[in-house]
Structure formats: structure tokens, C-alpha cells
């Protein structure tokens, strides 16, 4: 059984998803569902730790505070 939710993503991600073939969209939906379940099912890991890990990953991939600020202002 599945349910539909809405999440905000940047314009590039939204465009890439909407332009992907149906089978690729289903794969992305499954991947996102599994990741969301993984992130929310481990109560022993505080949200702050998860956010810190995500921040470290983003930083290692080149995201700087300036780029993040710019992305947030472009909403």
C-alpha cells in the first residue's frame, strides 16, 4: 500500500523528475521512500546527528554556506 506526499525540492530536481521516463520515476520514488523510512525509523539516532551527517556530505560535495544561502534565497 502506498500514500502520496508532497515535498519541496529545487527546480532542477523537480524538472529532472518530471522529465524522467515513468520507469525511472518509479525507481526514484522507491529509492526516496526507502531512504525516508531509513531516516525516520531509527529513533536512537537524534535528528541533529542526521542533519549534521547530511551537512557534512553536502560540504564534502562542494556546498558552501554561501552557495546554500544563495539557493535558499532563490526560492
CORTA-V929727 format. One record per residue. N is the residue number from 1. RES is the residue in one small letter. PHI is phi in degrees with one decimal (NA if undefined). PSI is psi in radians with two decimals (none if undefined). OMEGA is omega as a letter, one per 40 degrees, with the letter a starting at -180 (* if undefined). Layout:
BEGIN
N,RES,PHI,PSI,OMEGA
N,RES,PHI,PSI,OMEGA
END
This chain:
BEGIN
1,x,NA,2.37,i
2,x,-123.5,2.76,i
3,x,-130.6,2.69,i
4,x,-101.6,2.36,i
5,x,-127.9,2.85,i
6,x,-115.9,2.34,i
7,x,-131.9,2.60,i
8,x,-86.1,2.28,i
9,x,-133.0,2.90,i
10,x,-71.0,2.85,a
11,x,-60.1,-0.65,a
12,x,-65.5,-0.73,i
13,x,-65.0,-0.75,i
14,x,-62.2,-0.74,a
15,x,-66.9,-0.76,i
16,x,-60.8,-0.73,i
17,x,-65.8,-0.81,a
18,x,-68.6,-0.44,a
19,x,-91.7,-0.13,a
20,x,-72.4,2.60,i
21,x,-61.4,2.73,a
22,x,-54.3,-0.72,a
23,x,-67.5,-0.61,i
24,x,-69.9,-0.67,i
25,x,-62.4,-0.72,i
26,x,-62.1,-0.71,i
27,x,-64.1,-0.75,i
28,x,-64.1,-0.73,i
29,x,-61.1,-0.75,i
30,x,-64.4,-0.78,i
31,x,-61.2,-0.79,i
32,x,-65.5,-0.69,i
33,x,-62.0,-0.79,i
34,x,-64.4,-0.73,a
35,x,-66.6,-0.73,i
36,x,-63.4,-0.75,i
37,x,-62.0,-0.74,i
38,x,-61.2,-0.78,a
39,x,-69.3,-0.49,a
40,x,-102.7,-0.11,a
41,x,-96.2,-0.09,a
42,x,-104.1,1.53,a
43,x,-68.4,-0.33,a
44,x,-75.9,-0.19,i
45,x,-104.6,1.97,a
46,x,-62.6,2.56,i
47,x,-55.8,-0.66,i
48,x,-59.2,-0.67,i
49,x,-64.9,-0.75,i
50,x,-61.1,-0.82,a
51,x,-63.7,-0.68,i
52,x,-63.5,-0.72,i
53,x,-63.1,-0.77,i
54,x,-62.2,-0.71,i
55,x,-62.8,-0.73,i
56,x,-65.1,-0.71,i
57,x,-63.8,-0.76,i
58,x,-62.7,-0.74,i
59,x,-63.6,-0.71,i
60,x,-67.1,-0.36,i
61,x,-95.5,0.12,i
62,x,104.1,0.04,i
63,x,-77.6,2.12,i
64,x,-104.6,2.84,i
65,x,-57.7,-0.60,i
66,x,-67.2,-0.75,i
67,x,-64.9,-0.77,i
68,x,-60.0,-0.80,i
69,x,-59.6,-0.75,i
70,x,-62.7,-0.75,i
71,x,-64.3,-0.71,a
72,x,-69.1,-0.55,i
73,x,-75.9,-0.37,a
74,x,-84.2,0.18,a
75,x,-53.1,none,*
END
